[in-house]
Amino acid sequence: NASCSRPACFSSPGMLRKLDIKNKDDVKSLSRVMVHVFSDGVTNWGRIVTLISFGAFVAKHLKTINQESCIEPLAESITDVLVRTKRDWLVKQRGWDGFVEFFHVEDLEGGIRNVLLAFACVAGVGAGLAYLIR
């Protein structure tokens, strides 16, 4: 189901309850679900984040059902899927640097600070000129 390649779908409580994970082999079987994220042939950072988010939701679920020993194999499975199926794409996108660049958000706080500082400077110069003109 192509509409189910979003983290919200993977993280639904019903889906997580259906995951019958009792051992490390059960975790390995999740790789089919992980590969499904890319089943339509599209690879982008959103899909990579979806896969990692899926892993985070499953890891949280594993912790709540006292299966913490399965969290490391889950991380290994995600890594395996990414390296095995998306290695070339990740290298082409420059890995972590490409990820950071893609999701870079301007520092809004710094921008506001600069505007306020510029306003204060202009106001200070204006007040200084007004004082000198008197």
DSSP file (Angstrom, degrees, kcal/mol; ACC not computed):
  #  RESIDUE AA STRUCTURE BP1 BP2  ACC     N-H-->O    O-->H-N    N-H-->O    O-->H-N    TCO  KAPPA ALPHA  PHI   PSI    X-CA   Y-CA   Z-CA
    1    1 A N    >         0   0    0      0, 0.0     3,-1.7     0, 0.0    35,-0.0   0.000 360.0 360.0 360.0 110.5    0.0    0.0    0.0
    2    2 A A  G >   +     0   0    0      1,-0.3     3,-0.9     2,-0.1    38,-0.1   0.775 360.0  63.7 -64.5 -27.2    1.8    3.1   -1.2
    3    3 A S  G 3  S+     0   0    0      1,-0.3    -1,-0.3     2,-0.1     3,-0.3   0.565  92.2  68.0 -74.3  -5.5   -0.2    5.4    1.1
    4    4 A C  G <   +     0   0    0     -3,-1.7    -1,-0.3     1,-0.2    -2,-0.1   0.003  67.1  97.8-103.6  28.7    1.4    3.6    4.0
    5    5 A S    <   +     0   0    0     -3,-0.9    -1,-0.2     4,-0.1    45,-0.1   0.042  62.6  96.5-103.1  27.3    4.9    4.8    3.5
    6    6 A R  S >> S-     0   0    0     -3,-0.3     4,-1.6     1,-0.1     3,-0.9  -0.869  82.3-120.7-113.0 149.4    4.6    7.6    6.1
    7    7 A P  H 3> S+     0   0    0      0, 0.0     4,-2.1     0, 0.0     5,-0.1   0.843 110.6  62.9 -57.0 -34.2    5.7    7.3    9.7
    8    8 A A  H 34 S+     0   0    0      1,-0.2     4,-0.3     2,-0.2    -4,-0.1   0.881 104.3  47.6 -60.2 -37.7    2.1    8.0   11.0
    9    9 A C  H X4 S+     0   0    0     -3,-0.9     3,-1.0     1,-0.2    -1,-0.2   0.932 114.2  45.6 -67.8 -45.8    1.0    4.8    9.3
   10   10 A F  H 3< S+     0   0    0     -4,-1.6    -2,-0.2     1,-0.2    -1,-0.2   0.773 112.6  52.1 -68.5 -25.5    3.8    2.7   10.7
   11   11 A S  T 3< S+     0   0    0     -4,-2.1    -1,-0.2    -5,-0.2    -2,-0.2   0.405  75.1 127.9 -95.6   3.7    3.4    4.2   14.2
   12   12 A S    <>  -     0   0    0     -3,-1.0     4,-2.3    -4,-0.3     3,-0.3  -0.339  66.5-126.2 -61.9 140.3   -0.3    3.5   14.6
   13   13 A P  H  > S+     0   0    0      0, 0.0     4,-2.3     0, 0.0     5,-0.2   0.865 108.8  55.9 -56.2 -37.0   -0.9    1.7   17.9
   14   14 A G  H  > S+     0   0    0      2,-0.2     4,-1.5     1,-0.2     5,-0.1   0.917 108.5  46.3 -62.1 -43.7   -2.8   -1.0   16.0
   15   15 A M  H  > S+     0   0    0     -3,-0.3     4,-0.8     1,-0.2    -1,-0.2   0.922 111.8  50.7 -66.1 -42.8    0.1   -1.8   13.7
   16   16 A L  H >< S+     0   0    0     -4,-2.3     3,-0.7     1,-0.2    -1,-0.2   0.880 108.3  52.6 -63.9 -36.7    2.6   -1.8   16.6
   17   17 A R  H 3< S+     0   0    0     -4,-2.3    -1,-0.2     1,-0.2    -2,-0.2   0.836 103.8  58.3 -66.1 -31.3    0.4   -4.3   18.5
   18   18 A K  H 3< S+     0   0    0     -4,-1.5     2,-0.9    -5,-0.2    -1,-0.2   0.695  81.2  98.0 -72.7 -17.7    0.3   -6.6   15.5
   19   19 A L    <<  -     0   0    0     -4,-0.8     2,-1.4    -3,-0.7     7,-0.0  -0.611  62.3-162.9 -73.4 107.7    4.0   -6.8   15.5
   20   20 A D        +     0   0    0     -2,-0.9     2,-0.7     6,-0.1    -1,-0.1  -0.649  20.0 169.1 -94.8  80.5    4.5  -10.1   17.4
   21   21 A I        +     0   0    0     -2,-1.4     3,-0.1     1,-0.2    49,-0.1  -0.837  16.3 145.8-102.6 114.8    8.2   -9.7   18.3
   22   22 A K        +     0   0    0     -2,-0.7     2,-0.3     1,-0.2    -1,-0.2   0.534  67.3   9.0-120.0 -15.3    9.5  -12.2   20.7
   23   23 A N  S >> S-     0   0    0     47,-0.1     4,-1.2     1,-0.0     3,-0.5  -0.929  84.5 -85.8-156.4 178.7   13.1  -12.6   19.6
   24   24 A K  H 3> S+     0   0    0     -2,-0.3     4,-1.8     1,-0.2     5,-0.1   0.807 120.4  59.4 -65.2 -30.9   15.8  -11.3   17.3
   25   25 A D  H 3> S+     0   0    0      1,-0.2     4,-1.4     2,-0.2    -1,-0.2   0.867 101.5  55.0 -66.2 -34.8   14.6  -13.5   14.3
   26   26 A D  H <4 S+     0   0    0     -3,-0.5     4,-0.5     1,-0.2    -1,-0.2   0.877 106.1  52.4 -63.4 -36.6   11.2  -11.7   14.5
   27   27 A V  H >< S+     0   0    0     -4,-1.2     3,-1.6     1,-0.2     4,-0.2   0.914 104.8  55.0 -64.9 -42.4   13.0   -8.4   14.2
   28   28 A K  H >< S+     0   0    0     -4,-1.8     3,-1.6     1,-0.3    -1,-0.2   0.827  98.5  62.9 -61.3 -30.9   14.9   -9.6   11.1
   29   29 A S  T >< S+     0   0    0     -4,-1.4     3,-1.1     1,-0.3     4,-0.4   0.702  87.7  72.9 -68.5 -16.8   11.5  -10.4    9.5
   30   30 A L  T X> S+     0   0    0     -3,-1.6     4,-2.2    -4,-0.5     3,-0.7   0.640  72.1  86.1 -69.9 -13.1   10.7   -6.7    9.7
   31   31 A S  H <> S+     0   0    0     -3,-1.6     4,-2.6     1,-0.3    -1,-0.2   0.815  81.5  60.6 -60.7 -28.0   13.2   -6.0    6.9
   32   32 A R  H <> S+     0   0    0     -3,-1.1     4,-1.3     2,-0.2    -1,-0.3   0.910 106.6  45.7 -62.6 -40.9   10.3   -6.8    4.4
   33   33 A V  H <> S+     0   0    0     -3,-0.7     4,-0.8    -4,-0.4    -2,-0.2   0.905 112.2  51.9 -66.5 -41.2    8.4   -3.9    5.8
   34   34 A M  H >< S+     0   0    0     -4,-2.2     3,-0.9     1,-0.2     4,-0.3   0.912 109.0  48.7 -62.9 -43.4   11.5   -1.7    5.7
   35   35 A V  H >< S+     0   0    0     -4,-2.6     3,-1.7     1,-0.2    -1,-0.2   0.807  99.1  70.1 -66.6 -28.8   12.1   -2.4    2.1
   36   36 A H  H >< S+     0   0    0     -4,-1.3     3,-1.9     1,-0.3     4,-0.3   0.798  82.8  71.4 -59.4 -29.5    8.4   -1.7    1.3
   37   37 A V  T << S+     0   0    0     -3,-0.9    -1,-0.3    -4,-0.8     3,-0.2   0.822 108.4  34.9 -55.5 -30.7    9.1    2.0    2.0
   38   38 A F  T X  S+     0   0    0     -3,-1.7     3,-2.2    -4,-0.3    -1,-0.3   0.194  83.3 115.4-107.7  14.3   11.1    2.0   -1.3
   39   39 A S  T <  S+     0   0    0     -3,-1.9    -1,-0.1     1,-0.3    -2,-0.1   0.711  71.7  57.8 -64.4 -21.2    8.9   -0.4   -3.2
   40   40 A D  T 3  S-     0   0    0     -4,-0.3    -1,-0.3    -3,-0.2     3,-0.1   0.394 116.8-110.4 -89.7   5.7    7.8    2.2   -5.8
   41   41 A G  S <  S+     0   0    0     -3,-2.2     2,-0.5     1,-0.3    -2,-0.1   0.417  77.0 129.3  86.3  -2.6   11.4    2.9   -6.8
   42   42 A V        -     0   0    0     -5,-0.1     2,-0.4     2,-0.0    -1,-0.3  -0.746  33.0-177.3 -91.6 129.7   11.5    6.4   -5.2
   43   43 A T        +     0   0    0     -2,-0.5     2,-0.3    -3,-0.1    -5,-0.0  -0.995  18.8 137.3-125.6 128.2   14.3    7.2   -2.9
   44   44 A N     >  -     0   0    0     -2,-0.4     4,-2.0     1,-0.0     3,-0.4  -0.948  65.9 -92.1-155.6 172.8   14.6   10.5   -1.1
   45   45 A W  H  > S+     0   0    0     -2,-0.3     4,-2.8     1,-0.2     5,-0.2   0.847 121.9  60.3 -62.4 -32.7   15.5   11.9    2.3
   46   46 A G  H  > S+     0   0    0      1,-0.2     4,-2.1     2,-0.2    -1,-0.2   0.905 106.3  46.4 -59.9 -41.3   11.8   11.7    3.3
   47   47 A R  H  > S+     0   0    0     -3,-0.4     4,-2.3     2,-0.2    -1,-0.2   0.882 111.1  51.7 -68.9 -38.2   11.8    8.0    2.7
   48   48 A I  H  X S+     0   0    0     -4,-2.0     4,-2.3     2,-0.2    -2,-0.2   0.936 111.4  47.2 -62.4 -45.4   15.0    7.5    4.6
   49   49 A V  H  X S+     0   0    0     -4,-2.8     4,-3.0     1,-0.2    -2,-0.2   0.879 108.9  56.0 -63.3 -37.8   13.6    9.5    7.5
   50   50 A T  H  X S+     0   0    0     -4,-2.1     4,-2.7    -5,-0.2    -1,-0.2   0.930 108.3  47.4 -58.8 -46.1   10.4    7.4    7.3
   51   51 A L  H  X S+     0   0    0     -4,-2.3     4,-2.1     2,-0.2    -2,-0.2   0.926 114.4  45.5 -62.6 -45.2   12.4    4.2    7.6
   52   52 A I  H  X S+     0   0    0     -4,-2.3     4,-2.1     2,-0.2    -1,-0.2   0.883 112.4  51.6 -67.3 -37.6   14.4    5.5   10.6
   53   53 A S  H  X S+     0   0    0     -4,-3.0     4,-2.7     2,-0.2     5,-0.2   0.911 106.8  53.9 -63.6 -42.3   11.2    6.8   12.2
   54   54 A F  H  X S+     0   0    0     -4,-2.7     4,-2.6     1,-0.2    -2,-0.2   0.933 108.8  49.7 -55.4 -46.4    9.6    3.4   11.8
   55   55 A G  H  X S+     0   0    0     -4,-2.1     4,-2.7     1,-0.2    -1,-0.2   0.889 109.4  51.1 -60.7 -39.8   12.6    2.0   13.6
   56   56 A A  H  X S+     0   0    0     -4,-2.1     4,-2.3     2,-0.2    -1,-0.2   0.915 111.1  47.4 -64.9 -42.7   12.2    4.5   16.4
   57   57 A F  H  X S+     0   0    0     -4,-2.7     4,-2.2     2,-0.2    -2,-0.2   0.907 114.0  47.1 -65.4 -40.7    8.5    3.7   16.9
   58   58 A V  H  X S+     0   0    0     -4,-2.6     4,-3.0    -5,-0.2    -2,-0.2   0.914 111.0  52.2 -66.5 -41.5    9.2    0.0   16.9
   59   59 A A  H  X S+     0   0    0     -4,-2.7     4,-2.1     2,-0.2    -2,-0.2   0.913 109.8  48.9 -60.7 -42.4   12.1    0.4   19.3
   60   60 A K  H  X S+     0   0    0     -4,-2.3     4,-1.9     2,-0.2    -1,-0.2   0.918 112.0  49.2 -62.4 -42.6    9.8    2.4   21.7
   61   61 A H  H  X S+     0   0    0     -4,-2.2     4,-1.6     1,-0.2    -2,-0.2   0.916 108.5  53.3 -62.0 -43.9    7.2   -0.4   21.3
   62   62 A L  H  <>S+     0   0    0     -4,-3.0     5,-3.4     1,-0.2    -1,-0.2   0.883 107.8  51.4 -59.9 -38.3    9.9   -3.0   22.1
   63   63 A K  H ><5S+     0   0    0     -4,-2.1     3,-1.4     1,-0.2    -1,-0.2   0.911 107.9  51.6 -65.0 -41.3   10.8   -1.2   25.2
   64   64 A T  H 3<5S+     0   0    0     -4,-1.9    -1,-0.2     1,-0.3    -2,-0.2   0.781 111.8  46.7 -68.9 -24.8    7.2   -1.1   26.4
   65   65 A I  T 3<5S-     0   0    0     -4,-1.6    -1,-0.3    -5,-0.1    -2,-0.2   0.166 118.1-110.7-101.9  19.3    6.8   -4.8   25.9
   66   66 A N  T < 5S+     0   0    0     -3,-1.4    -3,-0.2     1,-0.1     3,-0.2   0.854  82.8 123.9  58.0  39.9   10.1   -5.6   27.7
   67   67 A Q    > < +     0   0    0     -5,-3.4     3,-2.2    -6,-0.2     4,-0.2  -0.242  18.4 139.1-117.5  42.0   11.9   -6.7   24.5
   68   68 A E  G >>  +     0   0    0      1,-0.3     3,-1.6    -5,-0.2     4,-0.5   0.758  61.7  70.6 -60.3 -25.0   14.7   -4.3   24.8
   69   69 A S  G 34 S+     0   0    0      1,-0.3    -1,-0.3    -3,-0.2     3,-0.1   0.670  94.1  57.7 -66.9 -14.0   17.2   -7.0   23.7
   70   70 A C  G <> S+     0   0    0     -3,-2.2     4,-1.6     1,-0.1    -1,-0.3   0.512  84.7  81.7 -91.3  -6.2   15.6   -6.7   20.3
   71   71 A I  H <> S+     0   0    0     -3,-1.6     4,-2.3    -4,-0.2     5,-0.2   0.922  90.2  48.9 -69.4 -43.3   16.4   -3.0   19.8
   72   72 A E  H  X S+     0   0    0     -4,-0.5     4,-2.4     1,-0.2    -1,-0.2   0.936 111.5  49.0 -63.7 -45.5   20.0   -3.4   18.8
   73   73 A P  H  > S+     0   0    0      0, 0.0     4,-2.2     0, 0.0    -1,-0.2   0.855 109.3  55.0 -60.9 -31.3   19.1   -6.1   16.1
   74   74 A L  H  X S+     0   0    0     -4,-1.6     4,-2.3     2,-0.2    -2,-0.2   0.941 108.4  47.0 -63.5 -47.1   16.4   -3.7   14.9
   75   75 A A  H  X S+     0   0    0     -4,-2.3     4,-2.4     1,-0.2    -1,-0.2   0.894 111.7  51.5 -61.6 -39.7   19.0   -1.0   14.4
   76   76 A E  H  X S+     0   0    0     -4,-2.4     4,-2.6     2,-0.2    -1,-0.2   0.886 108.7  51.3 -64.3 -38.4   21.2   -3.5   12.7
   77   77 A S  H  X S+     0   0    0     -4,-2.2     4,-2.6     2,-0.2    -2,-0.2   0.911 110.4  48.3 -64.9 -42.6   18.4   -4.5   10.3
   78   78 A I  H  X S+     0   0    0     -4,-2.3     4,-2.5     2,-0.2     5,-0.2   0.937 113.0  48.1 -62.7 -45.8   17.7   -0.9    9.4
   79   79 A T  H  X S+     0   0    0     -4,-2.4     4,-3.0     1,-0.2     5,-0.3   0.915 111.1  51.3 -60.3 -43.1   21.3   -0.3    8.8
   80   80 A D  H  X S+     0   0    0     -4,-2.6     4,-3.1     2,-0.2     5,-0.3   0.924 110.1  48.4 -60.9 -45.8   21.5   -3.4    6.7
   81   81 A V  H  X S+     0   0    0     -4,-2.6     4,-2.5     1,-0.2     5,-0.5   0.933 115.0  45.4 -60.9 -45.6   18.5   -2.4    4.5
   82   82 A L  H  X S+     0   0    0     -4,-2.5     4,-2.0     2,-0.2    -2,-0.2   0.927 118.3  41.4 -65.2 -44.7   20.0    1.1    4.0
   83   83 A V  H  X S+     0   0    0     -4,-3.0     4,-0.7    -5,-0.2    -2,-0.2   0.915 119.2  44.9 -70.5 -42.0   23.5   -0.1    3.2
   84   84 A R  H  < S+     0   0    0     -4,-3.1    -2,-0.2    -5,-0.3    -3,-0.2   0.896 129.8  20.9 -69.9 -40.7   22.3   -3.0    1.0
   85   85 A T  H  < S+     0   0    0     -4,-2.5    -3,-0.2    -5,-0.3    -2,-0.2   0.689 133.7  30.5-105.4 -20.2   19.7   -1.2   -1.0
   86   86 A K  H  X S+     0   0    0     -4,-2.0     4,-2.9    -5,-0.5     5,-0.2   0.250  77.9 110.9-126.8  12.6   20.5    2.5   -0.8
   87   87 A R  H  X S+     0   0    0     -4,-0.7     4,-2.6     1,-0.2     5,-0.2   0.934  82.8  46.8 -56.1 -51.0   24.3    2.7   -0.4
   88   88 A D  H  > S+     0   0    0      1,-0.2     4,-2.5     2,-0.2    -1,-0.2   0.907 113.9  48.7 -59.8 -42.3   24.8    4.2   -3.9
   89   89 A W  H  > S+     0   0    0      1,-0.2     4,-1.9     2,-0.2    -1,-0.2   0.927 111.7  49.2 -63.7 -44.5   22.0    6.8   -3.4
   90   90 A L  H  <>S+     0   0    0     -4,-2.9     5,-3.0     2,-0.2    -2,-0.2   0.898 112.4  47.6 -63.1 -41.0   23.4    7.8    0.0
   91   91 A V  H ><5S+     0   0    0     -4,-2.6     3,-1.6    -5,-0.2    -1,-0.2   0.924 111.1  51.2 -64.9 -43.7   26.9    8.2   -1.3
   92   92 A K  H 3<5S+     0   0    0     -4,-2.5    -1,-0.2     1,-0.3    -2,-0.2   0.833 109.6  50.5 -62.2 -32.7   25.6   10.2   -4.3
   93   93 A Q  T 3<5S-     0   0    0     -4,-1.9    -1,-0.3    -5,-0.2    -2,-0.2   0.380 118.8-112.4 -86.8   3.9   23.7   12.5   -1.8
   94   94 A R  T X>5 -     0   0    0     -3,-1.6     4,-1.1    -4,-0.1     3,-1.0   0.772  42.6-116.6  69.1  29.2   26.9   13.0    0.3
   95   95 A G  H 3><S+     0   0    0     -5,-3.0     4,-2.1     1,-0.2     3,-0.2  -0.093  85.4   0.6  53.6-133.4   25.6   11.0    3.3
   96   96 A W  H 3> S+     0   0    0      1,-0.2     4,-2.8     2,-0.2    -1,-0.2   0.867 133.1  55.8 -59.5 -39.7   25.1   13.0    6.5
   97   97 A D  H <> S+     0   0    0     -3,-1.0     4,-2.4     1,-0.2    -1,-0.2   0.910 109.1  47.2 -61.1 -41.7   26.3   16.2    5.0
   98   98 A G  H  X S+     0   0    0     -4,-1.1     4,-2.5    -3,-0.2    -1,-0.2   0.880 111.3  51.9 -65.7 -38.0   23.6   15.9    2.3
   99   99 A F  H  X S+     0   0    0     -4,-2.1     4,-2.2     2,-0.2    -2,-0.2   0.946 111.5  45.7 -62.3 -49.2   21.0   15.1    4.9
  100  100 A V  H  < S+     0   0    0     -4,-2.8     4,-0.4     1,-0.2    -2,-0.2   0.910 114.1  49.1 -61.8 -43.0   21.9   18.2    7.0
  101  101 A E  H >< S+     0   0    0     -4,-2.4     3,-0.8    -5,-0.2    -1,-0.2   0.907 110.7  50.5 -63.3 -42.0   22.0   20.4    3.9
  102  102 A F  H 3< S+     0   0    0     -4,-2.5    -2,-0.2     1,-0.2    -1,-0.2   0.896 119.0  36.2 -63.9 -40.9   18.6   19.1    2.7
  103  103 A F  T 3< S+     0   0    0     -4,-2.2    -1,-0.2    -5,-0.2    -2,-0.2   0.268  85.2 139.2 -98.0  11.5   16.9   19.7    6.0
  104  104 A H    <   -     0   0    0     -3,-0.8     2,-0.5    -4,-0.4    -3,-0.1  -0.331  33.6-164.8 -60.2 131.4   18.8   22.9    6.9
  105  105 A V        -     0   0    0     -2,-0.1    -2,-0.1     0, 0.0    -1,-0.0  -0.977  25.5-111.4-118.4 131.1   16.5   25.6    8.4
  106  106 A E        -     0   0    0     -2,-0.5     2,-1.5     1,-0.1     3,-0.1  -0.244  37.3-102.3 -57.5 148.4   17.7   29.1    8.7
  107  107 A D     >  -     0   0    0      1,-0.2     4,-2.1     2,-0.1     5,-0.2  -0.603  41.5-177.6 -75.2  92.3   18.4   30.3   12.2
  108  108 A L  H  > S+     0   0    0     -2,-1.5     4,-2.6     1,-0.2     5,-0.2   0.878  80.6  54.4 -62.7 -38.0   15.3   32.4   12.7
  109  109 A E  H  > S+     0   0    0      1,-0.2     4,-2.4     2,-0.2    -1,-0.2   0.917 109.1  48.1 -62.8 -42.1   16.4   33.5   16.1
  110  110 A G  H  > S+     0   0    0      2,-0.2     4,-2.2     1,-0.2    -1,-0.2   0.883 111.1  51.4 -64.8 -38.6   19.6   34.8   14.7
  111  111 A G  H  X S+     0   0    0     -4,-2.1     4,-2.0     2,-0.2    -2,-0.2   0.909 111.4  46.4 -64.4 -43.3   17.7   36.6   11.9
  112  112 A I  H  X S+     0   0    0     -4,-2.6     4,-2.7     1,-0.2     5,-0.2   0.907 110.9  53.3 -65.4 -41.4   15.4   38.3   14.4
  113  113 A R  H  X S+     0   0    0     -4,-2.4     4,-2.6    -5,-0.2    -2,-0.2   0.912 108.6  49.9 -59.5 -42.9   18.4   39.2   16.5
  114  114 A N  H  X S+     0   0    0     -4,-2.2     4,-2.5     2,-0.2    -1,-0.2   0.893 110.9  49.0 -64.1 -40.1   20.1   40.9   13.5
  115  115 A V  H  X S+     0   0    0     -4,-2.0     4,-2.6     2,-0.2    -2,-0.2   0.933 113.4  46.5 -64.5 -45.7   16.9   42.9   12.6
  116  116 A L  H  X S+     0   0    0     -4,-2.7     4,-2.6     2,-0.2    -2,-0.2   0.893 112.8  50.0 -64.0 -39.5   16.6   44.0   16.2
  117  117 A L  H  X S+     0   0    0     -4,-2.6     4,-2.4    -5,-0.2    -2,-0.2   0.918 111.3  48.3 -64.6 -43.4   20.2   44.9   16.4
  118  118 A A  H  X S+     0   0    0     -4,-2.5     4,-2.6     2,-0.2    -2,-0.2   0.914 112.3  49.5 -62.2 -42.3   20.0   46.9   13.1
  119  119 A F  H  X S+     0   0    0     -4,-2.6     4,-2.8     1,-0.2    -2,-0.2   0.918 110.9  49.5 -62.2 -43.9   16.9   48.7   14.5
  120  120 A A  H  X S+     0   0    0     -4,-2.6     4,-2.6     2,-0.2    -1,-0.2   0.891 111.3  49.5 -63.4 -39.4   18.7   49.5   17.7
  121  121 A C  H  X S+     0   0    0     -4,-2.4     4,-2.8     2,-0.2     5,-0.2   0.936 112.7  46.1 -64.6 -46.1   21.7   50.9   15.8
  122  122 A V  H  X S+     0   0    0     -4,-2.6     4,-2.8     2,-0.2    -2,-0.2   0.919 114.4  48.3 -62.6 -43.4   19.5   53.0   13.6
  123  123 A A  H  X S+     0   0    0     -4,-2.8     4,-2.7     2,-0.2    -1,-0.2   0.901 112.3  49.6 -63.6 -40.3   17.5   54.3   16.6
  124  124 A G  H  X S+     0   0    0     -4,-2.6     4,-2.5     2,-0.2    -2,-0.2   0.918 112.3  46.3 -64.8 -44.0   20.8   55.0   18.4
  125  125 A V  H  X S+     0   0    0     -4,-2.8     4,-2.7     2,-0.2    -2,-0.2   0.921 113.7  50.0 -63.3 -43.4   22.2   56.9   15.5
  126  126 A G  H  X S+     0   0    0     -4,-2.8     4,-2.4    -5,-0.2    -2,-0.2   0.911 112.1  46.8 -61.4 -43.5   18.9   58.8   15.1
  127  127 A A  H  X S+     0   0    0     -4,-2.7     4,-2.2     2,-0.2    -1,-0.2   0.899 112.2  50.9 -66.1 -40.4   18.9   59.7   18.8
  128  128 A G  H  X S+     0   0    0     -4,-2.5     4,-2.2     2,-0.2    -2,-0.2   0.919 111.9  46.6 -62.5 -44.1   22.6   60.8   18.7
  129  129 A L  H  X S+     0   0    0     -4,-2.7     4,-2.4     1,-0.2    -2,-0.2   0.908 111.2  51.9 -63.9 -42.2   21.9   63.0   15.7
  130  130 A A  H  X S+     0   0    0     -4,-2.4     4,-1.1     1,-0.2    -1,-0.2   0.893 110.5  48.9 -61.9 -39.2   18.8   64.5   17.4
  131  131 A Y  H  < S+     0   0    0     -4,-2.2     3,-0.2     1,-0.2    -1,-0.2   0.908 112.7  47.1 -66.3 -42.3   20.9   65.3   20.4
  132  132 A L  H  < S+     0   0    0     -4,-2.2    -2,-0.2     1,-0.2    -1,-0.2   0.844 107.7  56.3 -68.9 -33.7   23.6   66.9   18.4
  133  133 A I  H  <        0   0    0     -4,-2.4    -1,-0.2     1,-0.3    -2,-0.2   0.806 360.0 360.0 -69.8 -29.2   21.1   69.0   16.4
  134  134 A R     <        0   0    0     -4,-1.1    -1,-0.3    -3,-0.2    -2,-0.1   0.493 360.0 360.0 -61.1 360.0   19.7   70.5   19.5
